[in-house]
Amino acid sequence: MALRPHHSRAGDGIRIFGTVLIAVHLFLSAWLVIQFEGQYTEGQPAPTKVKALVAIDKEQTLIDVEMENSTSFLLYMVFRDYDEPEGSIQNNSNQNNSSDVDSTQTDDDEQEGTIEWLKNGRKVTLTSLVLVCIAECLVLAGIPLRATLRAILFTGMVASFLIVMPATYVLDLAGDGEGSDDEDRADSSDGVGQSTIADETFVAQTEQGSIAHEQTNIDHSLLLTGIRFDMSFSGYDLGLVEPENYTAVRNEVPNENDTDAKSYVEFHSNLDLKYGKNLPSMFLLPLLWFFFPAKPKSEGEINSLIREQE
């Protein structure tokens, strides 16, 4: 007795119904789940902990953030006060006035060239789900090379969930790596866009140029169901320094005994990017193909293919 049953009309119906059911199940499920946990290890905000849970589905990104030991962080945000020196403000104002037209055109070009990576990833994944369902209908119609077409579209769907979605999320989180004008920040990052990811972990949305001697570090490792990013951020927050000392702190790292050394802040975090728990259901499709096979080709079709090959 053969393990694989013979073709039947009922089997065709079960296979198509099962394919559509799995596609709808995936459509309604969470595609990515991101768990973030970080802690201030040095400086006035320590030992505040930050935890976040992010769920990404077909159209939304849901975020839940929780802080522990937040009193020190709240006091830190209350007492920090960063004022850009007047000279820098005047220089920036003169530069902006002299190149107002050029900067406006540049901003418009940047807005037009901005790529919404995660949105595009969602579109690709949804398209792959629709194509898999269409391919199953084409198999029922008996088109040539139906098995090859079905296998290619199934592979594309798997790649969309396992590769495209995580990659587009990381690209969306990291940005294009072109939006920062801070040379120190660009020099401290290990690669394009990495400093932007580290800024996300720093939590406090500090002003541009308010962190001196900034250092970021990002490492990644594979998990059983995703990937982990270990990230760290450190620097001297000028919001905790007297304005007259800004230049000295920027030019040289303060000594341990200096008052300005207390402005040092360090943050460590890890971000686990995991696949949704319902994604393994897509691997039931090959089982449907095996236990409910499509109608085999007739002898006439086989002979005509052989003659064409000869």
Secondary structure as the mmCIF struct_conf table of DSSP 4:
data_model
#
loop_
_struct_conf.conf_type_id
_struct_conf.id
_struct_conf.beg_label_comp_id
_struct_conf.beg_label_asym_id
_struct_conf.beg_label_seq_id
_struct_conf.end_label_comp_id
_struct_conf.end_label_asym_id
_struct_conf.end_label_seq_id
BEND BEND1 LEU A 3 ARG A 4
HELX_LH_PP_P HELX_LH_PP_P1 PRO A 5 HIS A 7
HELX_RH_AL_P HELX_RH_AL_P1 ARG A 9 PHE A 27
TURN_TY1_P TURN_TY1_P1 LEU A 28 LEU A 28
BEND BEND2 SER A 29 SER A 29
STRN STRN1 LEU A 32 GLU A 42
BEND BEND3 GLY A 43 GLY A 43
TURN_TY1_P TURN_TY1_P2 GLN A 44 PRO A 47
STRN STRN2 LYS A 49 ILE A 56
BEND BEND4 LYS A 58 GLU A 59
STRN STRN3 THR A 61 GLU A 68
BEND BEND5 ASN A 69 ASN A 69
TURN_TY1_P TURN_TY1_P3 SER A 70 SER A 70
HELX_RH_AL_P HELX_RH_AL_P2 THR A 71 PHE A 79
HELX_RH_AL_P HELX_RH_AL_P3 GLU A 86 SER A 98
TURN_TY1_P TURN_TY1_P4 SER A 99 SER A 99
HELX_RH_AL_P HELX_RH_AL_P4 ASP A 100 GLY A 113
HELX_RH_AL_P HELX_RH_AL_P5 TRP A 117 ALA A 141
TURN_TY1_P TURN_TY1_P5 GLY A 142 GLY A 142
TURN_TY1_P TURN_TY1_P6 PRO A 144 LEU A 145
HELX_RH_AL_P HELX_RH_AL_P6 ARG A 146 ALA A 159
HELX_RH_PI_P HELX_RH_PI_P1 SER A 160 VAL A 164
HELX_RH_AL_P HELX_RH_AL_P7 MET A 165 ALA A 174
BEND BEND6 GLY A 177 GLY A 177
BEND BEND7 GLY A 179 GLY A 179
HELX_RH_AL_P HELX_RH_AL_P8 GLU A 183 SER A 188
BEND BEND8 SER A 189 GLY A 191
TURN_TY1_P TURN_TY1_P7 VAL A 192 GLY A 193
HELX_RH_AL_P HELX_RH_AL_P9 GLN A 194 PHE A 202
BEND BEND9 ALA A 204 ALA A 204
HELX_LH_PP_P HELX_LH_PP_P2 THR A 206 GLU A 207
TURN_TY1_P TURN_TY1_P8 GLN A 208 GLY A 209
STRN STRN4 ILE A 211 LEU A 223
TURN_TY1_P TURN_TY1_P9 LEU A 224 THR A 225
STRN STRN5 GLY A 226 ASP A 237
HELX_RH_3T_P HELX_RH_3T_P1 LEU A 238 LEU A 240
BEND BEND10 VAL A 241 VAL A 241
HELX_RH_3T_P HELX_RH_3T_P2 PRO A 243 ASN A 245
HELX_RH_AL_P HELX_RH_AL_P10 TYR A 246 ASN A 251
BEND BEND11 GLU A 252 GLU A 252
HELX_LH_PP_P HELX_LH_PP_P3 VAL A 253 ASN A 255
TURN_TY1_P TURN_TY1_P10 GLU A 256 ASN A 257
BEND BEND12 ASP A 258 ASP A 258
HELX_RH_3T_P HELX_RH_3T_P3 THR A 259 SER A 263
STRN STRN6 TYR A 264 TYR A 275
TURN_TY1_P TURN_TY1_P11 LYS A 277 ASN A 278
HELX_RH_3T_P HELX_RH_3T_P4 LEU A 279 LEU A 284
HELX_RH_AL_P HELX_RH_AL_P11 LEU A 285 PHE A 291
BEND BEND13 PHE A 292 PHE A 292
HELX_LH_PP_P HELX_LH_PP_P4 PRO A 293 SER A 298
HELX_RH_AL_P HELX_RH_AL_P12 GLU A 299 GLN A 309
#
